[in-house]
Amino acid sequence: MTRLLCLVALLLVALAPPAAAHVVKAGADLRIAQTIAGSELTLVIKATTRVPGPLRVEVIGFPTAPELSLRLRSVADGRVVQGTVAPGRPAQLGVEETGPHELTVGAGGESAVIPFRVLVDRGSGWEFLIYGGLFVAGLLLVGGLLTGAFNRRGRPAFVVTAVAAAGVAVAALIVVLEPWLPAGAPDGAEPRPTDSAIGRPYVQRVLTTVPARPAAGEEFVARVDLSDGSTGRPVDDLAIHHEAMAHLVVTSEDGRYFRHVHPLRTAPGRLEVRLRADRPGRYLTYVELERTDSGGQLLTGSFTVTGPAAATAATSDPAIQDAAATGGTVTVTPAVPQAGRPATVEVSTSGTPRPWLGMAGHLIVRSEDGQFLGHVHEMGTPGSRLRFTFSFPTPGRYLAWTQYATDRGITTVPFTVEVPR
């Protein structure tokens, strides 16, 4: 029995459950980054344990967030509940059933409609075998002890005890293998699509601005319409990808203007975000997203800003802090990177980084001609330094930005890297 328990313990260490990145499961919080009303924030929809029951909604600001109006609607029966949420003041909304819901979030004249599913874990069928096996083994073990006490030969007691040990071994084996055994879907889960074996088609995009030719210094809306590459229908099944439905990076051709924002879903297949550019010229856009049951995608585009340069600097955006005001030193090792080989980018931070988009820091790299964009993450270097590993694909000049969040907000540190031939 001792050897069996040691073997089970070793298997538990060696056989870790398989990872499921970007999959929201029952019992897990749903975190969604939004750029709304000039603020960068993360909306947290807490896990639901029962229905009917409360649905708790929280908001985290970087550094602050406005008060948000909330409207929760059940897609199944149209039932609506409303509330408000602000940092330090969570909202509690009532849900009556599992399944698809829509949470409308509003602030500063903007609103986003976030589709999600209320999931409640109903337990695994294998748990019945585990606990049932242990219960039966316990009964047999007690029976074996009693039999041994009243039977001098002891053979029946040995048989009963052996059967009990076998029951414990089977239950322990199921515990080890449970992550790989088929599990029942939680209540409220979406039915599996018939085309999941081959994945869904990639997304096509149309990028526009409102107005069509925005002026420097004036606010405008960047709009991305997403359609299915096979049917042409609006794509409304985006997976939560690094705590956002989509990440939008906007840079001027010279790299002096940079934004990393998280558009609002305003309609099925439509994402929008308000921006303000301080200089005329051509701007490059990159949308990072991931469709459910499909791979990640990078969608590119561009637009033009007209008029004279604005007096207000681009870094006046309240959602972004100026690196020159907060400090930040970048060191690249080796000092002269080689194309195709890993280089280390180390950043000294001003203040202690806090998680943003699930990571301690972000490194975004663009080739000078705009044909390449890379985005990697810091995985948690201790102290007030961030460390990234990145391979510059080809020789040339690269524009790069590191980003991290502290209690003072989000800091962006720009730098350039020359990769020789």
Secondary structure as the mmCIF struct_conf table of DSSP 4:
data_model
#
loop_
_struct_conf.conf_type_id
_struct_conf.id
_struct_conf.beg_label_comp_id
_struct_conf.beg_label_asym_id
_struct_conf.beg_label_seq_id
_struct_conf.end_label_comp_id
_struct_conf.end_label_asym_id
_struct_conf.end_label_seq_id
HELX_RH_AL_P HELX_RH_AL_P1 THR A 2 ALA A 14
BEND BEND1 LEU A 15 LEU A 15
HELX_LH_PP_P HELX_LH_PP_P1 ALA A 16 ALA A 19
TURN_TY1_P TURN_TY1_P1 ALA A 21 HIS A 22
TURN_TY1_P TURN_TY1_P2 ALA A 26 GLY A 27
BEND BEND2 ALA A 28 ALA A 28
STRN STRN1 LEU A 30 ILE A 36
TURN_TY1_P TURN_TY1_P3 ALA A 37 GLY A 38
STRN STRN2 SER A 39 ILE A 45
HELX_LH_PP_P HELX_LH_PP_P2 LYS A 46 THR A 48
BEND BEND3 ARG A 50 PRO A 52
STRN STRN3 GLY A 53 GLY A 61
BEND BEND4 PHE A 62 PRO A 63
STRN STRN4 LEU A 68 SER A 74
TURN_TY1_P TURN_TY1_P4 VAL A 75 ASP A 77
STRN STRN5 VAL A 80 VAL A 85
STRN STRN6 ALA A 86 ALA A 86
TURN_TY1_P TURN_TY1_P5 PRO A 87 GLY A 88
STRN STRN7 ARG A 89 ARG A 89
STRN STRN8 ALA A 91 VAL A 95
BEND BEND5 GLU A 97 THR A 98
STRN STRN9 GLY A 99 ALA A 107
TURN_TY1_P TURN_TY1_P6 GLY A 108 GLY A 109
STRN STRN10 GLU A 110 VAL A 118
STRN STRN11 VAL A 120 VAL A 120
HELX_RH_AL_P HELX_RH_AL_P2 GLY A 125 PHE A 150
BEND BEND6 ARG A 152 ARG A 153
HELX_RH_AL_P HELX_RH_AL_P3 ARG A 155 LEU A 177
HELX_RH_3T_P HELX_RH_3T_P1 GLU A 178 TRP A 180
BEND BEND7 LEU A 181 LEU A 181
HELX_LH_PP_P HELX_LH_PP_P3 GLY A 184 PRO A 186
STRN STRN12 ASP A 187 ASP A 187
TURN_TY1_P TURN_TY1_P7 GLY A 188 GLY A 188
HELX_LH_PP_P HELX_LH_PP_P4 ALA A 189 PRO A 193
TURN_TY1_P TURN_TY1_P8 THR A 194 ILE A 198
HELX_LH_PP_P HELX_LH_PP_P5 ARG A 200 TYR A 202
STRN STRN13 VAL A 203 VAL A 210
BEND BEND8 PRO A 211 ARG A 213
HELX_LH_PP_P HELX_LH_PP_P6 PRO A 214 PRO A 214
STRN STRN14 ALA A 215 ALA A 215
TURN_TY1_P TURN_TY1_P9 ALA A 216 GLY A 217
BEND BEND9 GLU A 218 GLU A 218
STRN STRN15 GLU A 219 ASP A 228
TURN_TY1_P TURN_TY1_P10 GLY A 229 THR A 231
HELX_LH_PP_P HELX_LH_PP_P7 ARG A 233 ARG A 233
STRN STRN16 PRO A 234 PRO A 234
HELX_LH_PP_P HELX_LH_PP_P8 VAL A 235 VAL A 235
STRN STRN17 LEU A 238 LEU A 238
BEND BEND10 HIS A 242 MET A 245
STRN STRN18 HIS A 247 SER A 252
TURN_TY1_P TURN_TY1_P11 GLU A 253 ASP A 254
BEND BEND11 GLY A 255 TYR A 257
STRN STRN19 PHE A 258 VAL A 261
STRN STRN20 LEU A 264 ALA A 267
TURN_TY1_P TURN_TY1_P12 PRO A 268 GLY A 269
STRN STRN21 ARG A 270 ARG A 276
BEND BEND12 ASP A 278 ARG A 279
STRN STRN22 GLY A 281 GLU A 290
STRN STRN23 ARG A 291 ARG A 291
TURN_TY1_P TURN_TY1_P13 THR A 292 ASP A 293
BEND BEND13 SER A 294 SER A 294
STRN STRN24 GLY A 296 VAL A 305
STRN STRN25 THR A 306 THR A 306
BEND BEND14 GLY A 307 PRO A 308
HELX_LH_PP_P HELX_LH_PP_P9 ALA A 309 ALA A 310
BEND BEND15 ALA A 311 THR A 312
HELX_RH_3T_P HELX_RH_3T_P2 ALA A 314 SER A 316
TURN_TY1_P TURN_TY1_P14 PRO A 318 ALA A 319
BEND BEND16 ILE A 320 ILE A 320
STRN STRN26 GLN A 321 ASP A 322
HELX_RH_AL_P HELX_RH_AL_P4 ALA A 323 THR A 326
STRN STRN27 THR A 329 THR A 333
BEND BEND17 PRO A 334 VAL A 336
TURN_TY1_P TURN_TY1_P15 ALA A 339 GLY A 340
BEND BEND18 ARG A 341 ARG A 341
STRN STRN28 PRO A 342 SER A 348
BEND BEND19 SER A 350 GLY A 351
STRN STRN29 ARG A 354 ARG A 354
STRN STRN30 TRP A 356 TRP A 356
TURN_TY1_P TURN_TY1_P16 LEU A 357 GLY A 358
STRN STRN31 MET A 359 MET A 359
BEND BEND20 ALA A 360 ALA A 360
STRN STRN32 GLY A 361 SER A 367
TURN_TY1_P TURN_TY1_P17 GLU A 368 ASP A 369
BEND BEND21 GLY A 370 GLN A 371
STRN STRN33 LEU A 373 GLU A 378
BEND BEND22 PRO A 382 SER A 384
STRN STRN34 ARG A 385 SER A 391
BEND BEND23 THR A 394 PRO A 395
STRN STRN35 GLY A 396 THR A 406
TURN_TY1_P TURN_TY1_P18 ASP A 407 ARG A 408
STRN STRN36 GLY A 409 VAL A 419
#
